[in-house]
Amino acid sequence: MVNIFETRELTLGDIHKNDPTPSWKVNLQRVSDWRKGIAVARYYKQSIKPSWHYFLIDDDYNYFYEKSSWNEDEIEGEQIERVFGGYYIVRDVKLDGCRTFPGQDRDTEYYYSTCIKEVIDENGTILTKDERIAYLESNPINQTTEYGDGIIQCGLSFYRLDNYQHVFDLQKEVAPLGIFREGKCKVKVITDYRDFVVLVKDKRITHVFNAEDFIFISKLLGIDLETWGKESLQSSRKPYYKSVRKPNDITSFKEIKPEIEIYIHNYEIGVSSYSIDCGGELYYDDNYGFYRTQLIPGTSYYYVEDEWRKISEADSKPIFDKIFKKDCNRPNFIKDIKIIARDILLDEEEYSLYKFECRPYGYLTKDGKFEYDFDVNNIKW
């Protein structure tokens, strides 16, 4: 995972002194901490095949090494990476072969593998071929994760970046959700990541299963979760109205205010009775370190029982804000909920199956204090 330590808007002329488009602006991201006045940086290169363009920079943001690859998608790892000990590994790909299809309307298939193009020492000097070979033969490449404030992680251990002195260990595998701010960093607790299959009746959770075990047993018994136990239950459901395009000559409407419906108590809510036309906007969810789409409702129209109805954007927005807030702050670190099967009849009772993604996080201090009290094996639903 790449952490963004700082972003600066620069022109290509600031980065590439001889660039033919020197005034073109880019957002240069610093993706490593400073060590011996050197950091790794990159910007997104718009071209025929867009990719990241990597640099080694000094603390005045002058670059002294650059690297970009047309086949970045084939590289395993980053193009430039600082590894344990302070050296820099520069990766590229090599063409291992290709397959053509004479007389067929198919593109040539190419096969690539990742190679180490160069090794650069901790002071920014490129090793010669012989030095590179000797270094790689005697030094295993141990990848690190940089947390800022001069702290790095290698496996379950944490070290000082300046001299690689050991600081502390953790018992759980973690990864940063950001960098250290005022001595504290939010971390995702990967050891406790779990997926659950949840059985819901009357909008409440009745049973919880480990997802891998549940799906394996279902396949073992030949159960198709898409059709299992389904019967027609439409007659017992309340109507649900879809929006339609309003004719230009219609000016009179019955104003409807949307209501929230509980899908799963404490975990998921939605809009009751009416579909509302929406756009979308990406927001970064600080809890989980990824982007969510927040729906932005517009004004919607309906033709129901020989009358025109309307739900205004102003009435819809607070409802959708509540839905988005619930999605970002579910109990038990449930990041996402996906429907597996609806309308399952068991002993004349209706159930639904959902997949719950549990992605817990905690807080880590620079001296190794781990603020985290969630027990994934004893969740109270």
Residue pairs with C-beta under 8 A, 6 or more apart in sequence:
1 145
1 175
1 176
2 31
2 78
3 31
3 145
3 146
3 147
3 148
3 176
3 178
3 179
4 29
4 30
4 31
5 29
5 30
5 31
5 32
5 33
5 39
5 146
5 148
5 179
6 29
6 30
7 27
7 28
7 29
7 30
8 27
8 28
8 30
8 61
9 25
9 26
9 27
9 28
10 25
10 26
10 28
10 61
11 22
11 23
11 24
11 25
11 26
12 19
12 21
12 22
12 23
12 24
12 26
13 19
13 22
13 23
14 61
15 26
15 28
15 43
15 55
15 63
16 22
16 66
26 43
26 44
27 43
27 44
28 41
28 42
28 43
28 55
28 61
29 41
29 42
29 43
30 39
30 40
30 41
30 57
31 39
31 40
31 41
31 42
31 78
32 39
32 40
32 41
32 82
32 146
33 39
33 146
33 148
33 149
33 150
33 152
33 161
34 59
35 82
35 86
35 122
35 161
35 162
36 86
36 122
36 123
37 58
37 59
38 56
38 57
38 58
38 122
38 123
38 124
39 56
39 57
39 59
40 54
40 55
40 56
40 57
40 78
40 80
40 81
40 82
40 88
41 54
41 55
41 56
41 57
41 61
41 63
42 52
42 53
42 54
42 55
42 79
43 52
43 53
44 50
44 51
44 52
44 53
45 51
45 52
45 53
45 68
49 70
51 68
51 69
51 70
51 72
51 73
52 68
52 72
52 79
53 66
53 67
53 68
54 66
54 67
54 68
54 78
54 79
54 80
55 63
55 65
55 66
55 67
55 80
56 63
56 64
56 65
56 66
56 80
56 88
56 120
56 124
57 63
57 64
58 64
64 124
65 80
65 120
65 124
65 126
67 79
67 80
67 90
67 92
67 117
68 79
69 75
69 79
69 92
69 93
71 93
71 112
72 79
74 93
74 112
74 113
74 114
75 91
75 92
75 93
75 114
76 91
76 114
77 89
77 91
77 114
77 143
78 91
79 90
79 91
79 92
80 88
80 89
80 90
80 91
81 88
81 89
81 91
81 143
82 88
82 144
82 146
83 89
83 141
83 142
83 143
83 144
84 142
84 143
84 144
84 152
84 154
84 159
84 164
85 122
85 139
85 142
85 164
86 121
86 122
86 164
87 119
87 120
87 121
87 122
87 135
87 139
88 119
88 120
88 121
88 122
89 116
89 119
89 141
90 116
90 117
90 118
90 119
90 120
91 114
91 115
91 116
91 117
92 114
92 115
92 117
93 112
93 113
93 114
93 115
94 112
94 113
94 115
95 110
95 111
95 112
96 111
96 112
96 113
97 110
97 111
98 108
98 109
98 110
98 111
99 108
99 109
99 111
100 108
101 108
116 132
116 136
118 126
118 127
118 132
119 126
119 127
119 131
119 132
119 135
119 136
120 126
120 127
121 127
127 135
142 154
143 154
144 152
144 153
144 154
144 159
145 152
145 153
145 154
145 175
145 176
146 152
146 153
146 161
146 179
147 153
147 158
147 176
147 179
147 180
147 185
147 364
148 179
148 180
148 185
149 179
149 180
149 183
149 366
150 160
150 161
150 162
151 158
151 159
151 160
151 161
151 167
151 180
151 366
152 158
152 159
152 160
152 161
152 164
153 159
153 174
153 176
156 169
156 170
156 171
156 172
156 173
157 166
157 168
157 169
157 170
158 166
158 167
158 168
158 169
158 170
158 368
159 165
159 166
159 167
160 167
167 366
167 367
167 368
168 367
168 368
169 368
170 364
170 368
170 370
172 189
172 190
172 191
172 192
172 370
172 372
173 189
173 190
173 191
174 187
174 188
174 189
174 190
174 191
174 362
174 364
175 187
175 188
175 190
176 185
176 186
176 187
176 188
177 185
177 186
177 187
177 188
177 286
177 287
177 288
177 289
177 361
178 185
178 186
178 286
178 289
179 185
180 366
183 365
183 366
184 363
184 364
184 365
184 366
185 363
185 364
185 365
186 286
186 361
186 362
186 363
186 364
187 361
187 362
187 363
187 364
188 288
188 289
188 359
188 360
188 361
189 360
189 361
189 362
189 372
189 374
192 358
192 360
192 374
192 376
193 358
193 359
193 360
194 210
194 211
194 358
194 376
195 210
195 211
195 212
195 355
195 356
195 357
195 358
196 208
196 209
196 210
196 211
196 355
196 356
196 358
197 208
197 209
197 210
197 211
197 214
197 215
197 340
197 353
197 354
197 355
197 356
198 205
198 207
198 208
198 209
198 264
198 353
198 354
198 355
198 356
198 381
199 205
199 206
199 207
199 208
199 209
199 351
199 352
199 353
200 206
200 264
200 351
200 352
200 353
200 354
201 349
201 350
201 351
201 352
203 262
203 263
203 264
203 265
204 264
204 265
205 264
205 265
205 267
205 381
206 351
208 356
208 379
208 381
211 355
218 225
225 340
225 341
225 353
226 341
228 341
228 344
229 341
229 343
229 344
229 345
229 346
229 351
230 341
230 342
230 343
230 344
230 345
231 343
231 345
233 343
233 345
233 350
238 273
239 273
240 273
240 274
240 275
241 273
241 274
241 275
241 302
241 304
241 309
242 275
242 302
243 274
243 275
243 276
243 277
243 300
243 301
243 302
244 301
244 302
244 303
245 301
246 301
246 308
250 301
250 308
252 308
253 301
253 308
253 309
253 310
254 307
254 308
254 309
254 310
255 309
255 310
255 311
255 312
256 274
256 302
256 309
256 310
256 311
257 311
257 315
258 271
258 272
258 273
258 274
258 276
258 311
258 315
258 316
258 319
259 271
259 272
259 273
259 319
260 269
260 270
260 271
260 272
260 319
260 322
260 323
261 269
261 270
261 271
261 272
261 273
262 268
262 269
263 269
263 270
264 337
264 354
266 330
266 331
267 326
267 330
267 331
267 334
267 337
267 356
268 326
268 327
268 330
268 337
269 322
269 323
269 326
270 323
271 316
271 319
271 320
271 323
274 300
274 302
274 311
275 300
276 297
276 298
276 300
276 311
276 316
276 320
277 297
277 298
277 299
277 300
278 295
278 296
278 297
278 298
278 320
279 295
279 296
279 298
280 293
280 294
280 295
280 296
281 293
281 294
281 296
282 291
282 292
282 293
282 294
283 291
283 292
283 293
283 294
283 324
284 290
284 291
285 291
285 292
285 328
287 328
287 329
287 335
287 361
288 335
288 359
288 361
292 324
292 327
292 328
294 320
294 324
295 320
295 323
295 324
296 317
296 320
297 313
297 316
297 317
297 319
297 320
298 313
298 316
299 310
299 311
299 312
299 313
299 316
300 310
300 311
300 316
301 308
301 309
301 310
302 308
302 309
302 310
302 311
303 309
330 337
332 358
332 374
332 379
332 380
332 381
333 358
333 359
333 360
333 361
333 374
334 356
334 357
334 358
334 359
335 357
335 358
335 359
336 356
336 357
337 354
337 355
337 356
337 357
338 354
338 355
338 357
339 352
339 353
339 354
339 355
340 353
340 354
340 355
341 352
341 353
342 352
342 353
343 350
343 352
344 350
344 351
344 352
344 353
345 351
358 376
358 379
360 372
360 374
360 376
362 370
362 371
362 372
362 374
363 370
363 371
363 372
364 370
364 371
365 371
